[in-house]
Amino acid sequence: MNLTSIRLITNDVARLTDFYELVTGLTARRPTPLFAELVTPGATLAIGALATVPFLDRPAAGTAIVEFRVADVDAEFARLRGSVREFVQEPTTMPWGNRSMLFRDPDGTLVNVYAPPTVK
């Protein structure tokens, strides 16, 4: 079994897709106004409108953390600090060695941008 995709459900596909394009530096594939996807080497981040899952009555923000591995967390913080509204944690070295920052996307979902410790 291979994880191929995580799909976030939102009331505003364009706004959330624009946000993740900014965060990742990737251009999303947007086949319809109801769906977009950002393809990374490891997996795809899909963004779907609430209408694509008719059994839900609202998006469930805060139930997941979207994680991106980067080379330099501090450089990403400097790049994003003027565009992200709510940082939950500025760049911090975690007890297990990862350098990490957390912020919320426009729908309130947590985003973790991290780098593993460098081997010396």
Contacts in CASP RR format, 6 or more apart in sequence:
PFRMAT RR
TARGET T0000
AUTHOR 0000-0000-0000
METHOD contacts of the structure
MODEL  1
MNLTSIRLITNDVARLTDFYELVTGLTARRPTPLFAELVTPGATLAIGAL
ATVPFLDRPAAGTAIVEFRVADVDAEFARLRGSVREFVQEPTTMPWGNRS
MLFRDPDGTLVNVYAPPTVK
3 43 0 8 1.000
4 43 0 8 1.000
4 44 0 8 1.000
5 37 0 8 1.000
5 43 0 8 1.000
5 44 0 8 1.000
5 45 0 8 1.000
5 46 0 8 1.000
6 43 0 8 1.000
6 44 0 8 1.000
6 45 0 8 1.000
6 46 0 8 1.000
6 64 0 8 1.000
6 66 0 8 1.000
7 46 0 8 1.000
7 47 0 8 1.000
7 48 0 8 1.000
8 16 0 8 1.000
8 45 0 8 1.000
8 46 0 8 1.000
8 47 0 8 1.000
8 48 0 8 1.000
8 59 0 8 1.000
8 64 0 8 1.000
8 66 0 8 1.000
8 105 0 8 1.000
8 107 0 8 1.000
8 109 0 8 1.000
9 48 0 8 1.000
9 49 0 8 1.000
9 50 0 8 1.000
9 52 0 8 1.000
9 53 0 8 1.000
9 56 0 8 1.000
9 59 0 8 1.000
9 60 0 8 1.000
10 16 0 8 1.000
10 47 0 8 1.000
10 48 0 8 1.000
10 49 0 8 1.000
10 50 0 8 1.000
10 59 0 8 1.000
10 107 0 8 1.000
11 49 0 8 1.000
11 50 0 8 1.000
11 58 0 8 1.000
11 59 0 8 1.000
11 107 0 8 1.000
12 106 0 8 1.000
12 107 0 8 1.000
13 33 0 8 1.000
13 34 0 8 1.000
13 35 0 8 1.000
13 36 0 8 1.000
13 47 0 8 1.000
13 48 0 8 1.000
13 49 0 8 1.000
14 33 0 8 1.000
15 106 0 8 1.000
16 47 0 8 1.000
16 105 0 8 1.000
16 106 0 8 1.000
16 107 0 8 1.000
17 28 0 8 1.000
17 30 0 8 1.000
17 36 0 8 1.000
17 38 0 8 1.000
17 47 0 8 1.000
19 105 0 8 1.000
19 106 0 8 1.000
20 26 0 8 1.000
20 28 0 8 1.000
20 38 0 8 1.000
20 45 0 8 1.000
20 47 0 8 1.000
20 105 0 8 1.000
21 27 0 8 1.000
21 28 0 8 1.000
21 38 0 8 1.000
22 80 0 8 1.000
22 83 0 8 1.000
23 68 0 8 1.000
23 80 0 8 1.000
23 111 0 8 1.000
23 113 0 8 1.000
24 38 0 8 1.000
24 40 0 8 1.000
24 45 0 8 1.000
24 68 0 8 1.000
26 38 0 8 1.000
26 39 0 8 1.000
26 40 0 8 1.000
28 36 0 8 1.000
28 37 0 8 1.000
28 38 0 8 1.000
28 47 0 8 1.000
29 36 0 8 1.000
29 37 0 8 1.000
29 38 0 8 1.000
29 39 0 8 1.000
30 36 0 8 1.000
33 49 0 8 1.000
34 48 0 8 1.000
34 49 0 8 1.000
34 51 0 8 1.000
34 52 0 8 1.000
35 46 0 8 1.000
35 47 0 8 1.000
35 48 0 8 1.000
35 49 0 8 1.000
35 52 0 8 1.000
36 46 0 8 1.000
36 47 0 8 1.000
36 48 0 8 1.000
37 44 0 8 1.000
37 45 0 8 1.000
37 46 0 8 1.000
37 47 0 8 1.000
38 44 0 8 1.000
38 45 0 8 1.000
38 47 0 8 1.000
45 66 0 8 1.000
50 56 0 8 1.000
50 58 0 8 1.000
50 59 0 8 1.000
59 107 0 8 1.000
61 107 0 8 1.000
61 108 0 8 1.000
61 109 0 8 1.000
62 108 0 8 1.000
62 109 0 8 1.000
62 110 0 8 1.000
63 109 0 8 1.000
64 109 0 8 1.000
64 110 0 8 1.000
65 102 0 8 1.000
65 109 0 8 1.000
65 110 0 8 1.000
65 111 0 8 1.000
65 112 0 8 1.000
66 105 0 8 1.000
66 109 0 8 1.000
66 110 0 8 1.000
66 111 0 8 1.000
66 112 0 8 1.000
67 111 0 8 1.000
67 112 0 8 1.000
67 113 0 8 1.000
67 114 0 8 1.000
68 111 0 8 1.000
68 112 0 8 1.000
68 113 0 8 1.000
68 114 0 8 1.000
69 114 0 8 1.000
69 115 0 8 1.000
69 116 0 8 1.000
70 76 0 8 1.000
70 113 0 8 1.000
70 114 0 8 1.000
70 115 0 8 1.000
71 115 0 8 1.000
72 115 0 8 1.000
73 91 0 8 1.000
73 99 0 8 1.000
73 100 0 8 1.000
73 101 0 8 1.000
73 113 0 8 1.000
73 114 0 8 1.000
73 115 0 8 1.000
74 91 0 8 1.000
74 99 0 8 1.000
76 101 0 8 1.000
76 113 0 8 1.000
77 90 0 8 1.000
77 91 0 8 1.000
77 101 0 8 1.000
77 113 0 8 1.000
80 103 0 8 1.000
81 87 0 8 1.000
84 103 0 8 1.000
84 104 0 8 1.000
85 104 0 8 1.000
85 106 0 8 1.000
86 103 0 8 1.000
86 104 0 8 1.000
86 108 0 8 1.000
87 101 0 8 1.000
87 102 0 8 1.000
87 103 0 8 1.000
88 102 0 8 1.000
88 103 0 8 1.000
88 104 0 8 1.000
88 110 0 8 1.000
89 100 0 8 1.000
89 101 0 8 1.000
89 102 0 8 1.000
89 103 0 8 1.000
90 101 0 8 1.000
91 99 0 8 1.000
91 100 0 8 1.000
91 101 0 8 1.000
92 99 0 8 1.000
92 100 0 8 1.000
92 101 0 8 1.000
93 99 0 8 1.000
93 100 0 8 1.000
94 100 0 8 1.000
97 116 0 8 1.000
97 117 0 8 1.000
98 114 0 8 1.000
98 115 0 8 1.000
98 116 0 8 1.000
98 117 0 8 1.000
99 114 0 8 1.000
99 115 0 8 1.000
99 117 0 8 1.000
100 112 0 8 1.000
100 113 0 8 1.000
100 114 0 8 1.000
100 115 0 8 1.000
101 112 0 8 1.000
101 113 0 8 1.000
101 114 0 8 1.000
102 110 0 8 1.000
102 111 0 8 1.000
102 112 0 8 1.000
102 113 0 8 1.000
103 110 0 8 1.000
103 111 0 8 1.000
103 113 0 8 1.000
104 110 0 8 1.000
104 111 0 8 1.000
105 111 0 8 1.000
END
